[in-house]
C-alpha cells in the first residue's frame, strides 16, 4: 500500500512542476494552446506540434476581480476562469499562444469576447444538437476552420498523417486512464475515488505524455499485483457512488472529501475530467476530420439538446460500476446541467432503482456544513 500511495502522490503532484515545464517548452520554441472545454479537439493541437493546456478556473480567489466586468449571478467556473485571465495570475493563460473557446453556453460566449481583447482567441461555433447530419457537417467545418487557424498562427501545415498519429496517441492515452479508473469496477473497488481523482486531475498537466502514461500503467499494474498478493486490504462494502454533472476540481473537491468521510465510496466520475471523454475513442479507420467530428459532437454535454448520449452513458456506467447512488453536482447558474437533473433523477430512481441526490454549489466553503448534512443523510439512506 505504501508503494501505491507514493505512486499516486507523485502523479498528483505533476501540476506543481507544470509551470516550470511549460517555461522550458516555451524557451524551446514549442507552441502552447489553451482550451476551456473537451470540445476543443486535442488531436488537432498535437498534430500541429503544440502542447494543449486546460485553462478552467476552479477556485474562488479571482472571482471578485472577474465581477468587476461580469455579473455576480454567473457560473463560478466562468468567473474564476476570467478572473485568472484578466489578473494575469494564470500562467497557463499567460503562456498560451492561442486560446480555443467554444459556444457551449451563453456565459462562455460572452466571456470569449472579453478575452479576445487581451489574447488571441479562436471560438469554435458548436451546433446546438447532434442528431442530424447537418449538425455533424457544420461541426466538421469548425474543426477544419480550427486547423486553418493553427496553420496560420504557427506557420505550418498539419498533414493527415500527423493527425492520424495524434489520434492514435490520444486514443492510447484514453485507454491507459480508462484501465486505471476501471479498477473501481471491483467490489469493493481497488482504489478510492479520491485517489483516482487526484491522478486524473493532477496528471492532466504532464507535458511528457509518454513518460506520464508509463507511470499510469505502472500504477495500474501495481494495484492489480497488490490485490493479487492480497496486500490491499479489502474493506467491507460501502455505498457505491457515481458522480455526474459539472466539472469536479479545485474547490468542488470538498464534495469528494465529504462523500468519503460520510462513508460513501466514489466508484465513477462521469464528469468532463473522467469518463465523458475517455469512454469514446476516435475512429482510426476513417477520414480523420470525419472521425474527429463524430467523436467530439457526441460528447455527453448538457449544452446539447436533446442530450440522450449522456443518459445512455450514465445508464451504462451505473451498471458497469454497480452504483448504489448517483450524486449530480451542478454549479450555481449552470442552467443546462440544472435542467437535466430531472432526467438524471428519473434514470437513477425509476429506471435503475438506485438513489439520487442533486447538489448545487460553488467554489466557496460556505456551504460545506449543508453539503455534509445532505450527503451524510444520503449515504446513510443507501447503507
Protein Blocks (a to p, Z undefined) as FASTA:
>chain_A
ZZmmmmmmmmmmmmmmmmmmmmmmmmnopacdddfbfklcfklmmmnopacddfbdcbfk
lmmmmmmmmcfkbcfklmmmmmmmmnopafklmmpmbdcdddfbfklmmmmmmmmmmocc
ddddddfbfkbfklmmmmmmmmmmmmmmmmmmnopaddfklmmmmmmmmmmmmmmmmmmm
mmmmpccdfbdfklmmmmmmmmmmccblmlmmmmmmmmmmmmmmmmmnopaccddddddd
ddedjddehjlmmmmmmmmmnopacfbdfbfklmmmmmpccdfkbcfklmmmmmmmmpcc
fkbccdfklmmmmmmmmmmnopabdcddddehilklmmmmmmmmmmmmmmnopacddddd
dfbfklmmmmmmmmmmmmmmmZZ
